[in-house]
Amino acid sequence: MSGCVSEGRLHTIRSPSFGRAALTGLLILMFLRPASFAADVVSLPVLDREASERAFLEGYGYLLENRPWNCLDSLEEALRLNIYYIDAYYVRSLALRKMGRYADAIGAMSSYLEVRYDDYRARIILDSMRDQRELLRGAFLPEGSPIGLYFEKRQTGAFFKAPLYDRAAYAGMNGLGKISAAYGIVFACDTLGDAVWFSDRSGQRMGRFGIRAPAAAAQISPQEALLFQKSGDVSRLSIDTRSWSASGEEIGRLDGCVSVSDAAMIDSTMVAVTDRIGRAVRFYGLPSLDIVASWRPPGSDALPRVFEPVAAAARGPFVAVADRGNGKVYVLDSYTLAVQDAFSVQAPRDLEWGSQGELLVLSENGQLYRRFPALPGDKSPDVVADGMNDAWSIAWTPGGPVVSDVSGRIWWDGGIRPTSRVAFGALNLHSPWIDEGDQDDAPKLLLRASASSVFQRFIEDRAPDTQVVWRGESRPSSVSAVSAENSGSVLYYSPDASLNAANGNARWAQSVSDVIGDMARASRAGAPLPSALMLDTRLSGTDAELEELFALALQNGIRVDLWALRRPPSMRLAHVSQATLGHVYYSSRIGEAPLGDRTEWMLSVPLPPDHTTYGYPSDATLSVFATVDVIQFADWLPIWPSMLRRAPSGD
C-alpha cells in the first residue's frame, strides 16, 4: 500500500507493482504448503487504516516540533497497524537524519524507494544524504585541515579596547609570559609587570590582577584558574565576570621546580609544567603539587644543545612540548610518556592545538607552523602564517587563534575560514507556521532553521544564500532574521554516582550510548533537546557512538563540553568537543555551565494563492538549500499548510 496525501486526509491506494508482488508471493505459498494450512498462509495481516493514519499524522506533528524519537515511535505504530504504509519510511528517514543517524536514514529512504522507485524527489534526497554523510565523516575524521587562518594586526588598545588612561592601552606589557584562552576568556601573563590581564574574546571587558612574575594561567572552570608563577608558586584565581574582577589564594609551591615557563592541564588530578632552567617537563598531582613524573627527551645528554622546554599544550591524552634549545617539538602520551611524534621547527616559542586536531607551533622568527601528529605520514609541518615579528605566545579561541608579541603591545587577531571546495553544514528545519499577513498580502510560510558547522563562528554573522523548492517549483525566499538563540538547558553526565549526588543535576551514564539513550527518553517525555552537554571523560565510547554523537550535536546545534575528572579525554572525544565549540572543565565544582549559542535562521517563503498539496509526502516536501561561502546546508520537511498553526502577522 502507499499513501496519497491531500490537505488533512490520507487516502490509501494500492501500488500496482507492490500489489502484484504481494499477490504472486501469496499464490506461490498456497501451492507449496499443504491445503490444511492454506487459510493461515493466505490470510492478510489485520489492517487498521484509520488508526494507522492517525499515528502517521501524530508522527508528522512530532517531526515539525523537532522531537524525532517521538516521531519514530508514532511511525512504528503506524506500520504496526498497516504494514503497507510505505510513506512512514519516507518520514522515518527524515527523522533519523535529525538524530544524526545518517546510515539509518539512508537505509529508510532506500527501503521507501524499493517500492516508490519512480519518486525522483526522494531519490534526490537520498543522493544528497549520501553526499552529506561523506562530508560529515570527513569533519569527524579529518585527514587534514579544511580550515584556513587569517590574521589582523592590532595594537593592545584596539584588541582589548582598554580605556586610554590605562597604560596597557598604549604601552602594552612589560614582558609577556604566556597567553591562554578558555570559556570565552583570554588571559595574558605580564611576567615582568607583575600582573595578569584577562578579557572577554571581544575585548569589551578587561580586568587586572596583581601578582609577582606570573608565567602561565591554566583555567579549570569559567570561574577559576590556576596561576603559576615563574618561581613555582601556585595560586587559585577566582574570577567574577560580572564585575570583571579577580581574587587570589596561594595553594602551594611546585615540588622541585626551578623556573616555570608554561603549564597545561591534563585532567583534574594532573598538570604538566615546563621547567626551562631545570630542563625537564614535570607532571604534578593536584591538589598536592607533588611530582608524579618527570620527562626529558630520550638521549637528552647526547643532544647538541641543552633541552630547553619553553611551552606545553595538551589535547586529549597528548601533551606537546616545545624544545627551543634544539628546535624540536615532541608529542607525548600523557599515560606512558612515550613519544608519539617528534619534528623540527626553528626556534619554537609556543604551542597550541587547533579545532581539527592540528598542532600549531609559533616560532620566534615570526612563522606559524601546522602539523597533524595523529595522521600517519604527516612528517613536515607547513607554514600557515608569516611576518609576525617578535611573536611570543599563542592561544586558541572559538573564533580562531590569537597571537601576541613579546611586549604584549602587538596582537594578531586570527580568524578561521574553510579552504575545501565543499564543507559540511547541518541544517534542521522545524516549528513552521503560517503568517496570514494583511488582507492584501499573500500568506507566508515561516519556519526556524538551526544551522551548525565546524566553522560555527564563521557562519554566525553571515546571512546565507538560500534556494527553496516546494511542489516542484522554486519559490522566493528570504532570511528575515539571523540570531544566536541562547536557550535550552545543559545536561551533565557522569558514571560516578557520588559525584552525581553531590552536584545534584548530573545524570548517570556509563557510555556515550547511555547519554544518547537518556536524551531520547527526555525528548519522548516532552523535554526540548539540550543546548549543551557536559560529559565526564570517563565515559566509554566507540568511534561509531562518537560519530553519532557528533552528528546529533551538529544537527541540533548542541555544544559538547568535557568534564576531565581523573582522566583526559580521548582524541576523538576531544575533537567532538572542540568542533562543537565545547569547553573542557577540570574542576568538580563547576557550578552552572553557560548555555550554548545556537545560530537560528528565520526563513520566510511566500505561498501561492492555491497552496493545497496532493500526492506523496515528497510532493509536499519543502527543500531548502543554503550556502555560506563554500559551506553547504540542506534540509527537507513535508509541508501541508492546512495542518500548520496560523498566526497573525508579527508572531
C-alpha positions as CSV (number, residue, x, y, z in Angstrom):
1,M,0.0,0.0,0.0
2,S,1.1,3.6,-0.4
3,G,-0.3,6.8,1.0
4,C,-1.7,9.6,-1.2
5,V,-1.9,12.8,0.8
6,S,-4.4,15.6,0.4
7,E,-4.9,18.5,2.8
8,G,-5.6,17.0,6.2
9,R,-6.6,13.5,4.9
10,L,-4.7,10.3,3.9
11,H,-6.3,8.1,1.3
12,T,-4.8,4.6,0.9
13,I,-4.4,3.2,-2.6
14,R,-2.7,0.1,-3.9
15,S,0.5,0.5,-5.7
16,P,0.3,-1.8,-8.8
17,S,3.8,-3.1,-8.7
18,F,3.7,-3.7,-4.9
19,G,0.3,-5.4,-5.2
20,R,1.4,-7.7,-7.9
21,A,4.5,-8.8,-6.0
22,A,2.4,-9.5,-2.8
23,L,-0.2,-11.5,-4.7
24,T,2.4,-13.5,-6.6
25,G,4.1,-14.4,-3.3
26,L,0.8,-15.5,-1.7
27,L,-0.1,-17.7,-4.6
28,I,3.3,-19.4,-4.5
29,L,2.9,-20.2,-0.8
30,M,-0.6,-21.6,-1.4
31,F,0.7,-24.1,-3.9
32,L,3.8,-25.1,-1.9
33,R,2.1,-25.5,1.5
34,P,-0.4,-28.3,2.4
35,A,-4.1,-27.4,2.0
36,S,-4.7,-27.6,5.7
37,F,-2.5,-24.6,6.1
38,A,-3.9,-22.6,3.2
39,A,-6.2,-20.5,5.3
40,D,-3.3,-19.3,7.5
41,V,-1.0,-18.7,4.6
42,V,-3.3,-16.5,2.5
43,S,-4.8,-14.5,5.3
44,L,-3.7,-10.9,5.0
45,P,-2.4,-9.1,8.1
46,V,-5.1,-7.3,10.0
47,L,-5.1,-3.6,8.9
48,D,-6.5,-0.6,10.7
49,R,-6.0,2.1,8.1
50,E,-7.7,4.9,10.1
51,A,-5.7,4.3,13.2
52,S,-2.5,4.0,11.2
53,E,-3.3,7.3,9.5
54,R,-3.8,8.9,12.9
55,A,-0.4,7.6,14.1
56,F,1.3,8.8,10.9
57,L,-0.1,12.3,11.4
58,E,0.9,12.3,15.0
59,G,4.5,11.4,13.9
60,Y,4.4,14.2,11.3
61,G,3.5,16.6,14.1
62,Y,6.4,15.4,16.2
63,L,8.7,15.9,13.2
64,L,7.6,19.5,12.9
65,E,8.4,20.0,16.6
66,N,11.9,18.5,16.3
67,R,11.0,15.6,18.5
68,P,12.4,12.8,16.3
69,W,12.3,10.0,18.8
70,N,8.5,10.6,19.4
71,C,8.2,10.7,15.6
72,L,9.8,7.3,15.2
73,D,7.6,5.8,17.9
74,S,4.4,7.0,16.1
75,L,5.7,5.8,12.7
76,E,6.4,2.4,14.2
77,E,2.8,2.3,15.5
78,A,1.6,3.4,12.0
79,L,3.5,0.5,10.4
80,R,2.2,-2.0,13.1
81,L,-1.3,-1.1,12.2
82,N,-0.7,-1.1,8.5
83,I,2.5,-2.8,7.3
84,Y,2.0,-1.4,3.8
85,Y,2.2,2.2,4.9
86,I,5.2,3.0,2.8
87,D,5.1,6.7,3.4
88,A,6.2,6.0,7.0
89,Y,9.6,5.0,5.7
90,Y,10.0,8.4,4.0
91,V,9.2,10.4,7.1
92,R,11.2,8.0,9.2
93,S,14.2,8.7,7.1
94,L,13.9,12.5,7.7
95,A,13.5,11.9,11.5
96,L,16.6,9.6,11.7
97,R,18.6,12.3,9.9
98,K,17.6,14.8,12.6
99,M,19.0,12.4,15.2
100,G,22.3,12.3,13.3
101,R,21.8,8.6,12.3
102,Y,22.7,9.1,8.6
103,A,23.3,5.5,7.8
104,D,19.9,4.5,9.2
105,A,18.3,7.5,7.4
106,I,19.8,6.4,4.1
107,G,18.5,2.8,4.7
108,A,15.0,4.0,5.4
109,M,14.9,6.1,2.3
110,S,16.3,3.2,0.2
111,S,13.5,1.0,1.6
112,Y,11.0,3.6,0.6
113,L,12.4,3.7,-3.0
114,E,12.3,0.0,-3.4
115,V,8.5,0.5,-3.7
116,R,8.4,4.1,-4.9
117,Y,11.2,3.6,-7.4
118,D,9.8,6.4,-9.6
119,D,9.8,9.0,-6.9
120,Y,12.6,11.2,-8.3
121,R,12.4,13.8,-5.4
122,A,13.0,11.1,-2.8
123,R,15.9,9.8,-4.9
124,I,17.4,13.3,-5.0
125,I,17.1,13.5,-1.2
126,L,18.8,10.0,-0.9
127,D,21.7,11.1,-3.1
128,S,22.1,14.3,-1.0
129,M,22.1,12.4,2.2
130,R,24.8,10.1,0.9
131,D,26.9,13.2,0.0
132,Q,26.3,14.8,3.3
133,R,27.3,11.7,5.2
134,E,30.7,11.7,3.4
135,L,31.2,15.3,4.3
136,L,30.2,14.7,7.9
137,R,32.6,11.8,8.2
138,G,35.3,14.0,6.8
139,A,34.6,16.5,9.6
140,F,34.6,13.8,12.2
141,L,37.7,12.1,11.0
142,P,39.7,14.9,9.3
143,E,42.6,13.8,7.2
144,G,43.9,17.3,7.0
145,S,42.7,20.7,8.0
146,P,39.9,22.2,5.9
147,I,40.5,25.4,7.9
148,G,42.4,28.4,6.6
149,L,43.8,31.0,9.0
150,Y,43.9,34.8,8.6
151,F,45.2,37.4,10.9
152,E,44.7,41.1,11.6
153,K,47.4,43.0,13.3
154,R,46.3,45.3,16.2
155,Q,47.6,47.4,19.0
156,T,46.8,46.3,22.5
157,G,44.3,49.2,22.9
158,A,42.4,48.1,19.8
159,F,42.5,44.4,20.7
160,F,41.4,44.7,24.3
161,K,39.6,48.1,23.9
162,A,41.2,49.1,27.2
163,P,40.5,52.6,28.5
164,L,43.0,55.2,27.3
165,Y,44.1,56.1,30.8
166,D,45.2,52.5,31.3
167,R,48.9,52.1,30.5
168,A,48.2,48.8,28.7
169,A,46.2,50.6,26.1
170,Y,49.2,52.4,24.6
171,A,52.3,50.7,26.1
172,G,51.3,47.1,26.2
173,M,53.0,45.0,28.9
174,N,56.5,45.0,30.4
175,G,57.3,41.4,29.3
176,L,54.9,38.7,28.4
177,G,54.8,35.2,29.8
178,K,52.1,33.0,28.2
179,I,48.6,33.8,27.0
180,S,45.8,31.3,27.2
181,A,42.1,31.1,26.4
182,A,39.1,29.1,27.6
183,Y,35.4,29.7,28.3
184,G,35.5,32.9,26.2
185,I,38.2,34.5,28.4
186,V,41.7,35.4,27.3
187,F,44.5,35.5,29.9
188,A,47.8,37.3,29.4
189,C,50.6,37.0,32.0
190,D,52.7,40.1,32.2
191,T,55.7,38.4,33.8
192,L,57.9,41.5,34.2
193,G,54.9,43.7,35.0
194,D,53.8,41.5,37.9
195,A,50.2,41.3,36.7
196,V,47.7,39.1,34.9
197,W,45.3,40.6,32.4
198,F,42.1,38.9,31.5
199,S,39.5,39.9,28.9
200,D,36.5,38.5,27.1
201,R,37.1,37.5,23.5
202,S,35.6,40.7,22.1
203,G,37.9,42.8,24.3
204,Q,35.0,44.8,25.5
205,R,35.6,44.0,29.2
206,M,39.0,43.7,30.8
207,G,40.4,43.0,34.3
208,R,43.8,43.0,36.1
209,F,45.1,41.0,39.0
210,G,48.5,41.9,40.5
211,I,50.8,39.0,41.4
212,R,54.6,38.7,41.2
213,A,56.1,37.2,38.0
214,P,53.1,35.2,36.7
215,A,54.2,32.7,34.0
216,A,51.1,30.9,32.9
217,A,47.4,30.6,33.7
218,A,45.5,27.3,33.4
219,Q,41.8,27.7,33.6
220,I,39.8,24.9,35.3
221,S,36.3,26.4,35.0
222,P,34.7,29.7,33.9
223,Q,35.1,31.0,37.5
224,E,38.6,29.6,38.4
225,A,42.1,29.3,37.1
226,L,45.4,28.0,38.5
227,L,48.0,30.7,38.3
228,F,51.7,29.5,38.0
229,Q,54.4,32.0,39.0
230,K,57.8,31.8,37.4
231,S,59.2,30.8,40.9
232,G,56.9,27.7,41.1
233,D,54.4,29.2,43.5
234,V,50.8,28.4,42.6
235,S,47.6,30.4,43.3
236,R,44.0,29.7,42.7
237,L,42.4,32.7,40.9
238,S,38.7,33.3,41.4
239,I,37.1,35.3,38.6
240,D,33.9,37.4,38.8
241,T,32.9,38.1,35.2
242,R,30.0,40.3,36.3
243,S,32.3,42.9,37.9
244,W,35.3,41.7,35.8
245,S,37.5,41.4,38.9
246,A,39.5,38.6,40.5
247,S,40.9,37.4,43.8
248,G,43.7,35.0,44.5
249,E,44.6,32.4,47.1
250,E,48.0,30.8,47.4
251,I,47.7,27.0,47.4
252,G,51.4,25.9,47.5
253,R,54.7,25.5,45.6
254,L,55.6,23.1,42.9
255,D,58.0,20.5,44.3
256,G,61.5,20.6,42.8
257,C,60.6,23.4,40.3
258,V,63.3,25.9,39.3
259,S,61.7,28.2,36.6
260,V,58.2,27.7,35.2
261,S,57.8,28.6,31.5
262,D,54.3,27.1,30.8
263,A,51.7,24.8,32.2
264,A,49.0,22.6,30.7
265,M,46.1,20.8,32.4
266,I,45.9,17.0,31.7
267,D,42.9,16.3,33.9
268,S,41.5,17.3,37.3
269,T,44.3,15.4,39.0
270,M,47.4,16.3,37.0
271,V,49.1,19.3,35.3
272,A,52.2,19.3,33.1
273,V,54.7,22.1,33.8
274,T,57.7,23.0,31.7
275,D,60.8,23.9,33.8
276,R,63.1,25.8,31.5
277,I,66.0,26.1,33.8
278,G,65.6,22.7,35.3
279,R,65.5,21.3,31.8
280,A,62.5,19.0,32.3
281,V,58.8,18.6,31.9
282,R,57.3,17.7,35.2
283,F,53.9,16.3,35.9
284,Y,52.3,17.3,39.2
285,G,49.4,15.8,41.1
286,L,46.6,18.0,42.1
287,P,45.9,19.4,44.7
288,S,49.1,18.1,46.4
289,L,51.5,19.7,43.8
290,D,53.8,16.7,44.4
291,I,55.8,15.4,41.4
292,V,54.2,12.4,39.8
293,A,56.7,12.0,36.9
294,S,59.4,13.9,35.1
295,W,60.4,13.7,31.4
296,R,63.4,14.6,29.2
297,P,63.9,13.6,25.6
298,P,65.4,10.1,25.1
299,G,69.2,10.5,24.9
300,S,69.0,14.1,26.1
301,D,72.6,14.0,27.3
302,A,73.7,13.5,23.7
303,L,71.7,16.4,22.2
304,P,73.8,19.1,20.6
305,R,72.3,21.7,22.9
306,V,70.6,21.5,26.3
307,F,67.0,20.6,26.5
308,E,65.0,23.9,26.9
309,P,61.3,23.3,27.3
310,V,59.5,26.6,26.8
311,A,55.9,25.6,26.1
312,A,53.4,22.8,26.6
313,A,49.9,22.2,25.3
314,A,47.5,19.3,25.9
315,R,44.7,17.8,23.8
316,G,43.1,14.6,24.9
317,P,45.8,12.2,26.1
318,F,48.5,14.0,24.2
319,V,50.9,16.7,25.5
320,A,53.0,18.7,23.1
321,V,56.3,20.1,24.3
322,A,58.5,22.7,22.5
323,D,62.3,22.4,23.0
324,R,63.7,25.8,22.0
325,G,67.3,24.8,22.6
326,N,67.3,22.1,19.9
327,G,64.5,23.4,17.7
328,K,62.3,20.3,18.3
329,V,58.7,19.6,19.1
330,Y,57.7,16.4,20.9
331,V,54.2,14.9,21.3
332,L,53.9,12.7,24.4
333,D,51.3,10.2,25.6
334,S,50.4,11.5,29.0
335,Y,49.7,8.0,30.3
336,T,53.1,6.4,29.4
337,L,55.2,9.5,28.5
338,A,56.1,7.6,25.3
339,V,57.0,9.9,22.3
340,Q,54.2,9.7,19.8
341,D,55.7,12.2,17.4
342,A,58.8,14.5,17.0
343,F,59.7,17.0,14.4
344,S,61.9,20.0,13.9
345,V,60.9,23.7,13.9
346,Q,63.4,26.6,14.0
347,A,63.3,28.4,17.4
348,P,59.8,27.2,18.6
349,R,58.4,29.6,21.3
350,D,54.8,28.4,21.9
351,L,52.3,25.7,21.0
352,E,48.5,25.4,20.7
353,W,46.1,22.8,19.4
354,G,43.6,23.8,16.8
355,S,40.0,22.7,16.4
356,Q,40.7,19.9,13.9
357,G,43.5,18.1,15.8
358,E,46.2,20.2,14.3
359,L,49.2,21.3,16.4
360,L,50.2,24.9,15.8
361,V,53.8,25.9,16.5
362,L,54.7,29.5,16.9
363,S,58.3,30.3,16.0
364,E,60.4,33.2,17.2
365,N,61.1,34.0,13.5
366,G,57.5,35.1,13.1
367,Q,56.2,32.0,11.4
368,L,53.3,29.8,12.4
369,Y,53.6,26.1,11.6
370,R,50.8,23.4,11.4
371,R,51.1,19.7,11.7
372,F,48.8,16.7,12.4
373,P,50.6,14.4,14.8
374,A,47.7,11.8,14.7
375,L,48.0,11.4,10.9
376,P,50.5,8.8,9.7
377,G,52.9,10.1,7.2
378,D,52.4,13.8,8.1
379,K,56.1,14.5,8.6
380,S,56.8,18.0,7.5
381,P,54.9,20.9,9.2
382,D,53.6,23.6,6.8
383,V,53.7,27.3,7.3
384,V,50.2,28.8,7.7
385,A,51.2,32.4,8.6
386,D,54.3,34.6,8.4
387,G,55.5,38.0,9.3
388,M,54.6,38.1,12.9
389,N,57.7,39.8,14.2
390,D,58.7,39.1,17.8
391,A,55.8,36.6,18.2
392,W,55.8,35.1,21.6
393,S,52.6,33.3,22.6
394,I,49.5,31.8,21.0
395,A,46.1,30.8,22.3
396,W,43.1,29.2,20.5
397,T,39.7,30.8,21.0
398,P,36.3,29.7,19.5
399,G,36.8,32.3,16.8
400,G,40.3,31.3,15.9
401,P,43.9,31.8,17.2
402,V,45.3,34.9,19.0
403,V,49.0,35.7,18.9
404,S,50.9,38.3,21.0
405,D,54.4,39.7,20.6
406,V,56.9,39.6,23.4
407,S,55.9,43.1,24.7
408,G,52.2,42.4,24.7
409,R,51.8,45.6,22.7
410,I,51.1,44.0,19.3
411,W,48.4,41.4,18.8
412,W,47.4,39.3,15.8
413,D,43.7,38.6,15.9
414,G,43.1,35.4,14.0
415,G,40.1,34.0,12.3
416,I,39.2,30.7,10.5
417,R,37.6,30.0,7.1
418,P,37.0,26.9,5.1
419,T,39.5,26.0,2.4
420,S,38.0,22.9,0.8
421,R,35.7,23.2,-2.2
422,V,32.7,22.0,-0.2
423,A,32.3,22.0,3.6
424,F,29.5,20.3,5.6
425,G,26.8,22.4,7.3
426,A,24.0,20.9,9.3
427,L,20.5,22.4,8.8
428,N,17.5,21.5,10.9
429,L,14.1,22.9,9.8
430,H,11.5,23.0,12.5
431,S,8.5,24.8,14.0
432,P,6.7,26.0,10.8
433,W,3.7,28.2,10.9
434,I,1.6,30.3,8.5
435,D,1.6,34.1,8.8
436,E,-1.7,35.2,7.2
437,G,-0.4,38.8,6.9
438,D,-2.6,41.8,5.9
439,Q,-5.6,41.4,3.7
440,D,-3.7,42.5,0.6
441,D,-0.6,40.4,1.3
442,A,-0.1,36.7,0.4
443,P,0.3,34.4,3.3
444,K,3.8,33.4,4.2
445,L,5.3,30.2,5.5
446,L,7.7,30.9,8.3
447,L,9.9,28.4,9.9
448,R,13.0,28.3,12.1
449,A,16.2,26.7,10.8
450,S,19.0,25.7,13.2
451,A,22.4,25.9,11.4
452,S,25.7,24.4,12.7
453,S,29.1,23.8,11.3
454,V,32.7,23.1,12.5
455,F,33.1,26.7,11.2
456,Q,30.4,28.0,13.7
457,R,31.9,31.4,14.3
458,F,32.4,31.9,10.6
459,I,28.6,31.4,9.9
460,E,27.2,33.3,12.9
461,D,27.1,36.8,11.4
462,R,26.6,35.9,7.8
463,A,23.3,35.6,6.0
464,P,23.1,32.6,3.8
465,D,22.2,32.4,0.1
466,T,19.1,30.3,0.0
467,Q,17.1,28.4,-2.6
468,V,13.7,26.9,-1.7
469,V,11.8,24.3,-3.7
470,W,8.2,23.4,-2.9
471,R,5.6,21.4,-5.0
472,G,8.2,21.1,-7.8
473,E,8.7,24.8,-8.1
474,S,11.5,27.2,-7.0
475,R,9.9,29.6,-4.5
476,P,11.1,33.1,-3.5
477,S,12.5,33.1,0.0
478,S,14.4,35.3,2.4
479,V,16.2,35.0,5.7
480,S,14.2,37.6,7.7
481,A,16.4,37.3,10.8
482,V,19.7,35.9,11.8
483,S,20.2,35.3,15.5
484,A,22.2,33.3,18.0
485,E,19.4,31.9,20.3
486,N,20.7,31.3,23.8
487,S,18.1,28.8,25.1
488,G,17.6,25.2,26.2
489,S,19.4,23.5,29.0
490,V,22.7,21.9,30.0
491,L,22.7,18.2,30.8
492,Y,25.5,16.7,32.9
493,Y,26.5,13.0,32.6
494,S,28.9,11.0,34.7
495,P,29.4,7.3,35.7
496,D,30.2,8.5,39.3
497,A,27.1,8.2,41.4
498,S,28.6,10.0,44.3
499,L,29.6,12.9,42.1
500,N,26.1,13.0,40.6
501,A,24.6,13.2,44.1
502,A,27.0,15.9,45.1
503,N,26.3,18.1,42.1
504,G,22.6,17.4,42.2
505,N,21.8,18.0,38.5
506,A,24.1,15.4,37.0
507,R,22.7,12.3,35.4
508,W,24.2,8.8,35.4
509,A,25.7,7.3,32.2
510,Q,28.4,4.7,31.6
511,S,28.9,5.3,27.9
512,V,28.1,7.7,25.1
513,S,25.2,5.4,24.0
514,D,23.8,5.9,27.5
515,V,23.9,9.6,27.0
516,I,22.0,9.4,23.7
517,G,19.5,7.0,25.2
518,D,18.8,9.4,28.1
519,M,18.4,12.3,25.7
520,A,15.9,10.2,23.8
521,R,13.9,9.4,27.0
522,A,13.8,13.0,27.9
523,S,12.7,14.1,24.5
524,R,10.0,11.4,24.5
525,A,8.8,12.9,27.8
526,G,8.4,16.3,26.1
527,A,11.7,18.0,27.0
528,P,13.4,20.0,24.3
529,L,16.9,18.9,23.2
530,P,19.6,20.4,25.4
531,S,21.6,23.4,24.4
532,A,24.8,21.8,25.7
533,L,26.1,18.5,27.1
534,M,28.7,18.1,29.9
535,L,30.3,14.7,29.6
536,D,32.6,13.1,32.2
537,T,35.7,12.0,30.3
538,R,35.5,8.6,32.0
539,L,32.5,7.7,29.8
540,S,33.3,5.0,27.3
541,G,32.5,5.4,23.6
542,T,33.3,3.6,20.4
543,D,34.1,5.5,17.2
544,A,30.6,4.7,15.9
545,E,29.0,6.1,19.1
546,L,31.1,9.2,19.0
547,E,30.3,9.8,15.3
548,E,26.6,9.5,16.1
549,L,27.0,12.0,19.0
550,F,29.0,14.3,16.7
551,A,26.3,14.2,14.0
552,L,23.5,14.6,16.6
553,A,25.2,17.6,18.2
554,L,25.9,19.3,14.8
555,Q,22.4,18.6,13.5
556,N,20.8,20.3,16.5
557,G,23.4,22.9,17.5
558,I,24.4,21.2,20.7
559,R,27.7,22.2,22.3
560,V,29.6,19.2,23.8
561,D,31.6,20.2,26.9
562,L,34.0,17.8,28.7
563,W,34.4,17.2,32.4
564,A,38.0,16.0,32.7
565,L,37.8,14.2,36.1
566,R,40.7,11.9,36.8
567,R,41.1,11.1,33.1
568,P,42.0,13.1,30.0
569,P,39.5,12.7,27.1
570,S,40.3,10.5,24.1
571,M,41.4,12.3,20.9
572,R,38.1,11.5,19.2
573,L,36.0,12.9,22.2
574,A,38.3,15.9,22.3
575,H,37.6,16.5,18.7
576,V,33.9,16.2,19.1
577,S,34.0,18.8,21.9
578,Q,36.3,21.3,20.1
579,A,34.5,21.1,16.8
580,T,31.2,22.0,18.5
581,L,32.9,24.9,20.4
582,G,32.9,22.9,23.6
583,H,34.9,23.7,26.7
584,V,37.0,21.4,29.0
585,Y,36.4,21.6,32.7
586,Y,39.0,20.4,35.2
587,S,37.1,21.0,38.5
588,S,34.3,19.0,40.1
589,R,33.0,22.4,41.5
590,I,32.0,23.7,38.1
591,G,28.7,25.4,39.2
592,E,26.4,26.2,36.3
593,A,27.8,25.9,32.8
594,P,26.8,28.5,30.3
595,L,24.1,27.7,27.7
596,G,25.1,27.1,24.1
597,D,24.6,29.7,21.4
598,R,22.6,28.4,18.5
599,T,22.6,30.0,15.2
600,E,19.0,30.3,14.0
601,W,17.8,31.4,10.6
602,M,14.2,32.5,10.2
603,L,13.1,31.6,6.7
604,S,10.1,33.3,5.0
605,V,8.5,31.7,2.0
606,P,5.5,33.4,0.3
607,L,2.8,30.9,-0.5
608,P,1.0,30.8,-3.9
609,P,-2.8,31.6,-3.9
610,D,-3.6,27.9,-4.2
611,H,-1.4,26.1,-1.7
612,T,-3.3,22.9,-1.4
613,T,-1.0,19.9,-1.7
614,Y,-1.8,16.4,-3.0
615,G,0.3,13.3,-3.7
616,Y,3.1,11.6,-1.9
617,P,4.8,13.3,1.1
618,S,7.7,14.0,-1.3
619,D,5.3,16.1,-3.4
620,A,4.7,18.3,-0.3
621,T,8.3,18.4,0.8
622,L,9.9,21.8,1.2
623,S,13.5,21.6,0.1
624,V,15.9,24.2,1.5
625,F,19.4,24.7,0.1
626,A,21.7,27.3,1.7
627,T,25.3,28.3,1.3
628,V,27.7,30.4,3.4
629,D,30.9,30.7,1.4
630,V,31.6,27.1,0.5
631,I,29.7,25.6,3.5
632,Q,26.6,23.9,2.1
633,F,23.4,23.3,4.1
634,A,20.3,21.3,3.1
635,D,17.2,20.0,4.8
636,W,13.8,18.7,3.8
637,L,10.4,19.0,5.6
638,P,6.9,17.9,4.3
639,I,4.6,21.0,4.4
640,W,0.8,20.6,4.4
641,P,-0.3,24.2,5.1
642,S,-3.8,23.2,6.4
643,M,-2.1,21.2,9.2
644,L,0.1,24.1,10.4
645,R,-0.9,26.6,13.0
646,R,-1.9,30.1,11.9
647,A,-0.6,33.2,13.5
648,P,-1.3,36.9,12.9
649,S,1.4,39.0,11.3
650,G,4.3,39.7,13.6
651,D,4.1,36.4,15.7
